[in-house]
């Protein structure tokens, strides 16, 4: 049961992360490939970028150069986005995989405590019921039944108190979970 919960946490997180990465990558690619005005040729020796002046190229050569440069830039952008996306997916998976154990652990502990409480409460309820049953048998044997009737009433009150305490605990638990009974 807790393994399924942990797997659901991992799957939901990975699906959301993948969707966000795909959406953001698509938007980056769409906006980066939108039609832009052609840049003016520049030369900057500091940047190591030296684009020939327009006089050295005819218009078609310049357009081809710009188109090829944009295509190469788009390909590099796509490769970069895929690599970064893969690294992010692996990192998110590892983080969620290890942290999901810590997320599920309190739920598991609470469940175990609840099981133990139910077992103890059941045992506590069996005792007054066994005494009531024994007293009922004694009523059949003994003609002085006032003592046994008082004993039965006392045990019934004890069992009712235990049941009321259990109901109160259930209401408090439901209230802390945001539920009302």
ChimeraX attribute file (.defattr): number of C-alpha atoms within 10 A of each C-alpha:
attribute: neighborCount
match mode: 1-to-1
recipient: residues
	/A:1	6
	/A:2	12
	/A:3	11
	/A:4	9
	/A:5	15
	/A:6	20
	/A:7	15
	/A:8	13
	/A:9	18
	/A:10	20
	/A:11	15
	/A:12	11
	/A:13	16
	/A:14	17
	/A:15	12
	/A:16	11
	/A:17	17
	/A:18	17
	/A:19	12
	/A:20	13
	/A:21	19
	/A:22	15
	/A:23	12
	/A:24	14
	/A:25	18
	/A:26	14
	/A:27	12
	/A:28	14
	/A:29	16
	/A:30	11
	/A:31	10
	/A:32	14
	/A:33	13
	/A:34	8
	/A:35	8
	/A:36	7
	/A:37	6
	/A:38	10
	/A:39	7
	/A:40	9
	/A:41	12
	/A:42	12
	/A:43	13
	/A:44	9
	/A:45	8
	/A:46	7
	/A:47	7
	/A:48	8
	/A:49	10
	/A:50	12
	/A:51	13
	/A:52	12
	/A:53	12
	/A:54	13
	/A:55	8
	/A:56	10
	/A:57	12
	/A:58	9
	/A:59	11
	/A:60	9
	/A:61	12
	/A:62	18
	/A:63	13
	/A:64	11
	/A:65	14
	/A:66	15
	/A:67	13
	/A:68	12
	/A:69	12
	/A:70	14
	/A:71	13
	/A:72	12
	/A:73	14
	/A:74	15
	/A:75	13
	/A:76	12
	/A:77	16
	/A:78	16
	/A:79	12
	/A:80	12
	/A:81	19
	/A:82	15
	/A:83	12
	/A:84	14
	/A:85	19
	/A:86	14
	/A:87	12
	/A:88	15
	/A:89	17
	/A:90	13
	/A:91	12
	/A:92	16
	/A:93	17
	/A:94	13
	/A:95	12
	/A:96	20
	/A:97	17
	/A:98	12
	/A:99	15
	/A:100	18
	/A:101	17
	/A:102	12
	/A:103	14
	/A:104	15
	/A:105	14
	/A:106	11
	/A:107	13
	/A:108	14
	/A:109	11
	/A:110	11
	/A:111	12
	/A:112	12
	/A:113	12
	/A:114	12
	/A:115	12
	/A:116	12
	/A:117	13
	/A:118	13
	/A:119	11
	/A:120	12
	/A:121	15
	/A:122	12
	/A:123	11
	/A:124	14
	/A:125	17
	/A:126	13
	/A:127	14
	/A:128	20
	/A:129	16
	/A:130	12
	/A:131	15
	/A:132	21
	/A:133	13
	/A:134	13
	/A:135	21
	/A:136	16
	/A:137	12
	/A:138	15
	/A:139	16
	/A:140	10
	/A:141	10
	/A:142	12
	/A:143	8
	/A:144	11
	/A:145	15
	/A:146	11
	/A:147	11
	/A:148	18
	/A:149	16
	/A:150	12
	/A:151	16
	/A:152	20
	/A:153	12
	/A:154	14
	/A:155	20
	/A:156	16
	/A:157	13
	/A:158	17
	/A:159	19
	/A:160	14
	/A:161	13
	/A:162	17
	/A:163	14
	/A:164	12
	/A:165	13
	/A:166	15
	/A:167	12
	/A:168	12
	/A:169	12
	/A:170	13
	/A:171	15
	/A:172	15
	/A:173	13
	/A:174	13
	/A:175	12
	/A:176	10
	/A:177	9
	/A:178	8
	/A:179	10
	/A:180	10
	/A:181	7
